[in-house]
Amino acid sequence: MVENNEEQPKKKGFSKGIIAIIIAVVVLAGGGAAAFFLTGSTPKATYFQAEKNSIEQLQDFMETRYEDEYNWYEQSMENPVSQNVSLGLNLEGLENQGYIDPQIAAMLSNAELAFHSETDMENNQASTELSVNVAGMNFDGLAGYVEGSDVYAELPFLEEVLKISDEDIGSVLAEIDPYTFTGNEQLGIEELMFENDGQLLTDEEKEYLQDEYVMFIYDELPDDAFESENEDVEVNGDSISAEKITMNLSEEEVKSLITSVLEKMKGDEEFKEILSNQLERAGSTPLEDPAVFQQQIDEVLGEFDSAMDQGIEAVENFQFPEGVQSTLWVSDDKVVQRDFSISLAPEGEDPVTFNLSGGQLFNDDQIYFDHTLTMGDGSEDVTMAFDGDFQGTGDSVTDNANFSFSFDDGYMPVEFTGTYTGDESLDGSARDFDRQLQFTVDNETINLGWTGDSVYDGDQMSSNNNIALDFPGYVENVSMDINSEGAVIDAVEGVDTSNVVDLGAMSAEELQQYFEEDFSSQLEQWLMQFGF
């Protein structure tokens, strides 16, 4: 192996902004995901319980509507499953507009790409076979198989199967390029393939954050900052009798709350461990030396208490001139209307005001919302409005949602709008759907349609999808068909590993010899059948 005596390129570290965002997300995700319980009927308790109930109602609505899809997902996480996917293109619109040669468009439009995959998330196994049919020629025999950190590749022209282990990738790369790689790099195959369960935090981490921080913040908020009265509000055309709960925090109370949280974080070794885990997930990149990356994390954690002290000092000089004003209207133990406002800025700068207001109705058979978020300092103003009405969880549903964004700096205003409409019908476990997205910027409109049908029934599924793009004046009649069938199986079959070439066990000279001789010879013989 070539010795690496050159100075290593300086690795990019974590920005303070990313660290601050991760800390905030960790705390908020812990509270939002954890099942915390508040007792009593004080205005403060009702305020936070209503927010919690509203979030849970939204989750229940989606899980009920797409119960079969959720069940299939659970099946695929807990059992071995297979899936066959075919993909086809229609590029007629590109041909008509002159963006692509007609012969190439016709060839690609009649081509088909097919995948057969098998996964076993519990046992860290996955395999994929790929075949392509284009211009009357069929290319198959390309397959990959992952077991733990071992990766196998089966190529149509090779008699042998190629193998490399994640822990060997760095050493192979260092053999090839010792000036760039240290030899310790890994792709993180197991994490990429088998640990992407969508959970930001473990159950233990959620419980800790809930107990130590969410409830701490709740207890730190003064009870007398909350006031309650009865008031009728109009939401989606209906008059609703609600309890109006107002939270008013002064500038000093806001600073005191933030300071208390930062003080609590100082010296909290368990919180640092949670932060370390999040930094690892957010900052880790493929082919990075784990030792170098861990050193970056250790540096961050080593300066953590000092950073908290700096944060406390910065908060003292920060402006919250109006404090925080937040009002919730609560009915049936859920939020039906809100109005939140805060102004903030570093010392010496003009405060930026954030305001979020609007109504919502979250029930078993409807999700309705109509909110507006504004931000501005008098010279630059941003407005975002979003509304939607998702009706019903029965045999036939119609959904619609709208989003708009505008920015005005007095010179070059920008406007963007998006709309969504969806029609779905359900017959048992069979769903037909028509979902349409439309985006408009500067009077230019893009339409994206997703139509099809699906069946998720116990240990089997099938889905037929057509995704169409329409950009009037530029691209029309361009679409893609994606059809899929899946089933629970006994085990992942994988590839035949009786004849394996282990690339990770080779030196640089052996790798060069193999690819220049055996590999190239078999590739040339295979290409000859296609006239190359």
C-alpha positions in Angstrom: 0.0 0.0 0.0 1.3 3.5 -0.8 2.2 5.4 2.3 0.3 8.7 2.7 2.7 11.4 3.8 0.9 14.3 2.3 -1.1 16.8 4.3 -4.7 15.8 4.5 -7.3 18.2 3.1 -9.0 20.2 5.8 -12.3 18.6 6.7 -15.3 20.9 6.8 -16.7 21.3 10.3 -20.1 22.1 11.7 -21.4 25.6 11.4 -22.8 27.3 14.5 -26.1 27.7 12.7 -26.5 24.0 12.1 -25.7 23.2 15.7 -28.2 25.7 16.9 -30.9 24.3 14.6 -30.1 20.8 15.7 -30.4 21.7 19.4 -33.8 23.4 18.7 -35.1 20.5 16.7 -33.9 18.0 19.2 -35.8 19.7 22.0 -38.9 20.4 20.0 -39.0 16.9 18.4 -38.7 15.4 21.8 -41.7 17.3 23.1 -43.8 17.0 20.0 -43.3 13.3 19.6 -43.4 12.3 23.3 -46.7 11.5 25.0 -46.6 14.0 27.9 -49.6 14.5 30.1 -50.8 17.6 31.8 -53.1 17.6 34.8 -55.4 20.3 36.0 -57.6 22.7 34.1 -55.6 25.9 34.4 -55.4 28.1 31.3 -51.7 27.1 30.9 -52.5 23.4 30.9 -55.5 23.8 28.5 -53.3 25.9 26.2 -50.7 23.2 25.8 -53.0 20.2 25.9 -55.0 21.7 23.1 -51.9 21.9 20.9 -51.0 18.3 21.7 -54.5 17.1 21.0 -54.5 18.9 17.6 -51.3 17.3 16.5 -52.5 13.8 17.6 -55.8 14.4 15.7 -53.9 15.2 12.5 -51.8 12.0 12.9 -54.9 9.9 13.6 -56.7 11.3 10.5 -53.9 10.4 8.1 -53.3 7.0 9.7 -57.0 6.2 9.4 -57.3 7.3 5.8 -54.3 5.4 4.7 -54.5 2.5 7.1 -53.8 -0.2 4.5 -50.7 1.7 3.3 -49.4 2.1 6.9 -50.0 -1.6 7.5 -48.0 -2.5 4.4 -45.2 -0.3 5.5 -45.1 -2.1 8.9 -45.1 -5.4 7.0 -42.1 -4.3 5.0 -40.2 -3.3 8.2 -40.9 -6.5 10.1 -40.9 -9.2 7.4 -39.0 -10.0 4.2 -40.8 -8.6 1.2 -40.3 -8.6 -2.6 -41.2 -5.9 -5.1 -41.4 -5.8 -8.8 -41.3 -2.3 -10.4 -41.5 -1.4 -14.1 -40.9 2.1 -15.4 -41.7 3.5 -18.8 -41.5 6.9 -20.4 -43.5 8.9 -22.9 -41.4 11.7 -24.4 -43.7 12.8 -27.2 -43.9 16.3 -25.8 -40.1 16.7 -26.0 -40.1 15.5 -29.6 -42.8 17.9 -30.6 -41.0 20.8 -29.1 -37.7 19.9 -30.8 -35.9 19.3 -27.5 -34.9 15.8 -28.5 -34.3 13.8 -31.7 -37.5 12.0 -32.8 -35.7 8.7 -33.2 -34.2 8.9 -29.7 -37.6 10.0 -28.3 -39.3 7.0 -29.9 -36.6 4.6 -28.7 -36.8 5.8 -25.1 -40.6 6.0 -25.1 -40.7 2.3 -26.0 -38.0 1.3 -23.5 -38.8 -0.4 -20.2 -36.8 -0.4 -17.0 -37.6 -3.2 -14.6 -36.5 -3.9 -11.0 -37.0 -6.9 -8.8 -36.0 -6.2 -5.2 -36.1 -8.2 -2.0 -35.5 -6.7 1.5 -35.3 -8.0 5.0 -34.9 -5.0 7.3 -34.7 -7.1 10.4 -31.7 -9.2 9.2 -30.0 -6.4 7.2 -30.4 -8.1 3.8 -31.4 -6.5 0.4 -31.1 -7.5 -3.2 -32.0 -5.9 -6.5 -32.0 -7.2 -10.1 -32.2 -4.8 -13.0 -33.2 -5.3 -16.6 -33.6 -2.9 -19.5 -35.4 -3.4 -22.8 -34.5 -0.7 -25.3 -34.6 -0.7 -29.2 -35.5 -4.4 -29.1 -32.5 -5.4 -27.1 -32.8 -6.8 -23.6 -30.1 -6.1 -21.0 -30.4 -8.2 -17.9 -28.2 -10.0 -15.4 -27.3 -6.9 -13.4 -27.9 -7.6 -9.7 -26.7 -6.3 -6.3 -26.9 -7.9 -2.9 -26.3 -6.4 0.5 -25.9 -8.4 3.7 -24.8 -6.3 6.7 -21.8 -4.3 5.5 -21.0 -6.7 2.6 -21.9 -5.6 -0.9 -22.0 -8.0 -3.9 -22.4 -7.1 -7.6 -23.4 -9.5 -10.3 -22.7 -8.1 -13.8 -24.1 -9.6 -17.0 -20.7 -10.2 -18.6 -18.8 -11.6 -15.6 -18.6 -15.2 -14.6 -17.7 -14.2 -11.0 -19.4 -12.0 -8.5 -17.7 -8.9 -7.2 -17.6 -8.2 -3.4 -16.5 -5.4 -1.2 -17.1 -4.9 2.5 -17.8 -1.4 3.9 -14.8 -1.6 6.2 -12.6 -2.3 3.1 -13.8 0.5 0.9 -11.4 3.1 2.5 -8.4 0.9 2.1 -9.1 0.2 -1.6 -9.6 3.9 -2.2 -6.4 4.7 -0.4 -4.6 2.2 -2.6 -5.8 4.0 -5.6 -5.5 7.6 -4.3 -3.5 7.8 -1.1 -3.4 11.6 -1.2 -7.1 12.0 -0.9 -8.1 9.0 1.3 -6.8 7.9 4.7 -8.0 4.3 4.4 -10.6 4.5 7.2 -13.4 5.8 5.0 -16.8 4.0 4.9 -20.0 4.4 3.0 -22.1 3.6 6.0 -24.0 1.0 4.1 -25.9 -0.6 7.0 -27.1 2.9 8.2 -28.1 3.9 4.7 -29.9 0.7 3.8 -31.4 -0.5 7.0 -31.6 2.2 9.6 -33.7 4.8 7.7 -36.8 4.4 9.8 -37.6 8.1 9.8 -37.2 8.5 13.5 -35.2 11.5 14.6 -34.9 10.3 18.2 -35.1 7.0 20.0 -37.9 6.4 22.4 -35.5 6.8 25.3 -34.2 10.1 24.0 -37.8 11.4 23.5 -38.7 10.4 27.1 -35.6 12.2 28.5 -36.2 15.4 26.6 -39.9 15.3 27.6 -39.1 14.9 31.3 -36.1 17.1 31.5 -36.8 19.9 29.0 -40.4 20.1 27.7 -41.8 19.8 31.2 -39.1 22.1 32.5 -40.1 24.8 30.0 -43.8 24.3 30.8 -43.0 24.7 34.6 -40.9 27.8 33.9 -43.6 29.6 32.1 -45.4 31.7 34.8 -49.0 30.8 35.4 -50.1 34.4 35.5 -48.9 34.9 31.9 -52.0 33.0 30.8 -55.6 34.4 30.9 -58.8 32.8 29.8 -62.3 33.9 28.7 -65.1 32.6 26.6 -65.5 34.0 23.0 -67.2 32.9 19.8 -65.0 32.7 16.7 -65.9 32.0 13.0 -63.9 29.2 11.4 -64.7 28.0 7.8 -68.0 29.8 7.9 -69.1 28.3 11.2 -69.6 30.1 14.5 -67.8 28.2 17.3 -68.1 28.7 21.0 -64.5 28.6 22.3 -62.3 29.2 25.3 -59.9 32.1 24.4 -56.5 31.6 26.1 -54.0 34.3 25.9 -50.3 34.0 26.8 -48.4 37.2 27.2 -44.7 37.1 28.0 -42.7 40.2 28.5 -39.2 40.7 27.1 -37.6 39.9 30.4 -39.7 36.7 30.8 -38.7 35.6 27.3 -35.0 36.2 28.1 -35.3 34.5 31.5 -36.9 31.4 29.9 -34.3 31.0 27.2 -31.5 31.6 29.7 -32.9 29.0 32.1 -32.9 26.4 29.3 -29.3 27.2 28.3 -28.2 27.0 31.9 -29.9 23.6 32.3 -28.1 22.3 29.2 -24.7 23.2 30.6 -23.1 20.2 32.2 -26.0 17.9 31.1 -24.0 14.9 29.9 -27.1 13.0 28.7 -28.2 15.9 26.6 -24.7 16.1 25.1 -25.0 12.4 24.2 -28.3 13.1 22.4 -26.8 16.1 20.6 -23.8 13.9 19.6 -26.2 11.4 18.1 -28.0 14.1 16.1 -24.7 15.6 14.9 -23.6 12.2 13.7 -26.8 11.7 11.8 -27.0 15.2 10.3 -23.3 15.7 9.5 -22.1 12.3 8.5 -21.3 11.9 4.8 -20.4 8.9 2.8 -16.6 8.2 2.4 -15.7 10.3 5.4 -13.0 9.1 7.8 -15.0 8.2 11.0 -12.0 9.2 13.2 -11.9 12.7 11.6 -15.7 13.1 11.9 -15.7 11.9 15.5 -12.9 14.4 16.3 -15.2 17.2 14.9 -18.0 16.0 17.2 -15.7 15.9 20.2 -14.5 19.4 19.5 -18.2 20.6 19.4 -19.0 18.8 22.6 -15.8 20.0 24.3 -16.9 23.6 23.6 -20.5 23.1 24.4 -20.6 24.6 27.9 -18.6 27.6 26.6 -21.1 28.0 23.7 -24.0 27.9 26.2 -22.3 30.8 28.2 -21.9 32.7 25.0 -25.6 32.1 24.2 -26.7 33.3 27.6 -24.7 36.5 27.1 -26.1 37.0 23.6 -29.7 36.6 24.9 -29.1 39.3 27.4 -28.3 41.8 24.6 -31.0 40.5 22.2 -34.2 42.4 21.6 -37.7 41.1 22.2 -39.4 44.5 22.3 -42.9 43.2 22.4 -42.2 39.9 24.2 -44.4 37.1 23.0 -48.1 37.3 22.5 -50.0 34.1 21.7 -53.7 33.5 21.7 -55.4 30.1 21.1 -59.2 29.6 20.8 -60.0 26.1 22.0 -63.0 24.0 21.4 -63.5 20.3 22.0 -60.0 20.3 23.6 -58.4 21.3 20.3 -57.2 24.5 18.7 -59.7 26.1 16.3 -58.0 29.5 15.9 -54.6 31.0 16.7 -52.8 34.3 16.7 -49.0 34.3 17.5 -46.7 37.3 17.3 -43.1 38.0 18.3 -40.5 40.7 17.3 -36.8 40.1 17.7 -33.4 41.4 16.6 -29.8 41.6 17.7 -28.9 44.7 19.7 -28.8 47.8 17.5 -30.8 46.4 14.6 -34.4 47.0 13.6 -36.7 44.2 15.0 -38.3 41.7 12.6 -41.9 40.9 13.4 -43.2 37.4 12.9 -47.0 36.8 13.0 -48.9 33.5 12.5 -52.7 33.6 12.5 -55.6 31.6 11.2 -58.2 29.0 11.9 -58.3 25.2 11.8 -60.7 22.3 12.3 -59.1 18.9 13.0 -61.7 16.2 13.4 -62.2 12.5 12.5 -63.7 13.3 9.2 -62.1 16.6 8.2 -58.8 18.5 8.3 -59.3 22.2 7.6 -56.7 25.0 8.0 -56.3 28.5 6.8 -53.1 30.3 8.1 -51.0 33.3 7.2 -47.4 33.8 8.2 -45.9 37.3 7.9 -42.4 38.5 8.5 -41.0 42.0 8.0 -39.0 44.9 9.4 -40.7 47.7 7.4 -38.3 47.6 4.5 -38.7 43.9 3.4 -41.9 42.0 3.9 -42.6 38.3 3.4 -46.0 36.7 3.4 -46.8 33.0 3.2 -50.4 31.8 3.2 -51.5 28.2 3.3 -55.0 26.7 3.4 -56.5 23.3 2.8 -59.6 21.2 3.3 -59.2 17.5 3.4 -62.7 16.0 3.6 -63.6 12.7 4.8 -62.0 9.3 5.4 -64.7 7.3 3.7 -65.2 5.7 0.3 -64.9 9.0 -1.6 -62.8 12.0 -0.7 -61.9 15.3 -2.2 -59.0 17.4 -1.0 -57.7 20.8 -1.9 -54.8 23.0 -0.6 -53.3 26.3 -1.6 -50.0 27.9 -0.9 -48.7 31.4 -1.7 -45.5 33.2 -1.1 -44.7 36.8 -1.7 -41.6 38.9 -1.1 -41.5 42.7 -1.4 -38.4 44.7 -0.9 -39.8 47.8 -2.8 -37.7 47.0 -5.9 -38.3 43.5 -7.2 -41.4 41.8 -5.7 -41.6 38.0 -6.1 -44.8 35.9 -6.0 -45.2 32.2 -6.1 -48.4 30.1 -5.8 -49.1 26.4 -5.6 -52.4 24.5 -5.6 -53.2 20.9 -4.9 -56.4 19.0 -5.7 -57.0 15.3 -5.0 -59.9 13.0 -5.7 -59.8 9.5 -4.2 -62.3 6.6 -4.1 -61.8 3.5 -1.9 -63.5 0.2 -2.5 -62.3 -2.2 0.2 -58.6 -2.0 0.0 -58.6 -0.8 -3.6 -57.9 3.0 -4.1 -58.3 5.1 -7.3 -56.8 8.5 -7.2 -56.2 11.7 -9.2 -53.8 14.2 -7.6 -52.9 17.4 -9.3 -50.3 20.0 -8.5 -50.0 23.4 -10.1 -47.2 25.9 -9.6 -47.2 29.5 -10.9 -44.2 31.9 -10.9 -44.2 35.1 -12.8 -47.2 34.1 -14.9 -45.6 30.8 -15.9 -47.5 27.7 -14.8 -46.3 24.1 -14.4 -48.8 21.3 -13.9 -47.8 17.9 -12.4 -50.4 15.2 -12.3 -50.3 11.9 -10.5 -53.1 9.4 -11.3 -53.5 5.7 -10.7 -54.8 3.0 -8.5 -53.4 0.9 -5.7 -54.3 -2.2 -3.6 -52.7 -2.7 -0.2 -54.2 -5.9 1.2 -52.5 -7.7 4.0 -49.3 -9.3 2.8 -49.6 -8.1 -0.8 -49.7 -4.8 -2.7 -50.0 -3.5 -6.2 -49.9 0.0 -7.6 -50.2 1.6 -11.0 -49.1 5.2 -11.4 -48.9 7.8 -14.2 -46.9 11.0 -13.5 -47.5 13.6 -16.2 -45.7 16.9 -16.7 -47.3 19.9 -18.5 -45.4 23.2 -18.9 -47.6 25.1 -21.5 -45.4 26.6 -24.2 -42.4 24.5 -23.3 -43.2 20.9 -22.5 -46.5 19.1 -23.1 -47.4 15.4 -23.1 -44.5 14.1 -21.1 -45.2 11.3 -18.7 -43.8 8.3 -16.8 -45.6 5.1 -15.9 -44.5 3.3 -12.7 -46.2 0.0 -11.9 -45.4 -2.0 -8.8 -46.3 -5.3 -7.2 -45.1 -6.5 -3.7 -45.6 -9.4 -1.4 -44.3 -10.8 1.9 -41.8 -13.7 1.2 -40.0 -16.3 3.3 -36.5 -14.9 2.9 -34.2 -12.8 0.6 -32.7 -15.0 -2.1 -29.7 -12.8 -2.8 -27.1 -13.8 -5.5 -24.9 -16.8 -6.0 -21.8 -16.2 -3.9 -20.0 -19.5 -4.8 -17.6 -17.7 -7.1 -16.6 -14.4 -5.5 -13.8 -11.9 -6.2 -13.2 -9.9 -3.1 -12.0 -6.5 -4.2 -11.3 -5.4 -0.6 -8.7 -8.1 -0.2 -6.6 -6.9 -3.2 -3.6 -4.6 -3.4 -3.5 -1.7 -5.9 -1.5 -3.9 -8.3 -3.9 -6.8 -8.0 -6.9 -4.5 -8.6 -5.2 -3.0 -11.7 -4.3 -6.4 -13.1 -7.8 -7.8 -12.6 -9.7 -4.9 -14.2 -7.2 -4.7 -17.2 -7.2 -8.4 -17.8 -10.1 -10.6 -16.6 -12.7 -7.8 -16.3 -11.9 -6.1 -19.6 -11.7 -9.4 -21.5 -15.1 -10.5 -20.4 -16.7 -7.1 -21.1 -15.3 -7.0 -24.6 -16.7 -10.4 -25.4 -20.1 -9.5 -24.1 -20.2 -6.2 -26.1 -19.5 -8.0 -29.3 -22.9 -9.5 -29.4 -24.4 -6.0 -29.7 -22.0 -5.0 -32.5 -19.6 -2.9 -30.4 
